[in-house]
Amino acid sequence: MTDKVLTANRLSDGIAVWLDANGQWTEKLQDALVARHPEAIASLEAIGKRDFAANRVVDVNVIEVQEAGGQIWPLRLRERIRAQGPTMEYAAGFRPADPAFIAV
């Protein structure tokens, strides 16, 4: 079984966020709660549905990740891009993604 994290986009500004161990949405993938068994994954899904219904986040997804070198790495390219930020200038305070992270 692959490790998983819960990701979404914050409703207020569309920025990609991840659920942390405190049940808060964070902009930092490295702070995400990693689920390693079916019960934990089911809990992530339930929290995602709850926060979507409460209009906190949209585009809620449980995604596959792996831990390597002390970092969480999304397995899909789309999720690596979301974790690093857009590939172009986006908004004040957000820089383009690091191509080295995306290319892993």
N, C-alpha and C positions, 0 to 999 in steps of 0.2 A: 504494500500500500504506500502511496505517495503522500508526503506531508502536504498540508493545505493551509491557506489563509483566506480570510474574507476580505474582499475588496469591493469598493463602490465608488460613486462620485458624489461628492457633497452637493446637496441640492442648492445651497446658497450661491455657489460660484462654479460648480462643475469640476473642481479639483479632485484628482484621484486620492482616495483615502483607504486606510486599512484598519481593521478592528484590532485594538491592543488588548492586553490581559486585563485591563481595568474596565473593559466594555466601552471604551471611548474610541472615536474615529481619529486616527492620526495621519498626517501627511507623509510619515516616514515608514517605508516598508520594513526597515530593520527593527521597528518597534512592534510589529504585528505579532499577534498570538498565533503560534503554529499548532495546528491540530494534527495529532498523530494516530488517532484511532476513531472508529466510526461514531462513537458517542460524542466525541468532541466536534467532529464535522457536523453532526446533526444539530448540535448547539449553535454552531456558527450559522448554519442555515436558518435556524429559528430566530436568531438575533437579527440577521439580515432582513427577514420578512417583517419583523416587528418594526425595525427602523425605517424600512421602505414605507410601511403603512402609516408611520408617524410623520412622513415627509421630511425625514432627516437626510436620506440618501436615495440615489437612483442607480440603476444598472448594477445591482448587487450580484456578485458572483463569488463562489468558492473556487479558488484557483490552486493549481499544483505548484509546489515550490520544492527546492532542495536546499539544504544547508551545506555550504562549502567554504572553508577558510574563515569560519566565524560569521559568515553573511548568509542572508536569505536570498536565493536567486529564483525568480519565476522561471518556469520551464518554457513557457510560450513567449515568443518575440513580442507580441502585443502587450503582454503584461510587463515585460522588461522596459518597454517604452513608457508605459503608464507609470512605472515605479520611478523612473528617472526624470520624467517630465517630457514635454513635447519635444519633437525633433526640430522645432523652429522657434523663433521668438514668440512668446505667448502673452504673458501679462507681467506687469511690474512685480519684481520679487521672485520670478520663476525663470530659470535659465534653461536653455535647450539641454536635452539628454546627453549624457556622456556616451559617445559611440563605443567605447571599450566595454561598457557595461551591457549595452544592447547586443553587442556581437558575441557574447559568451555562448 
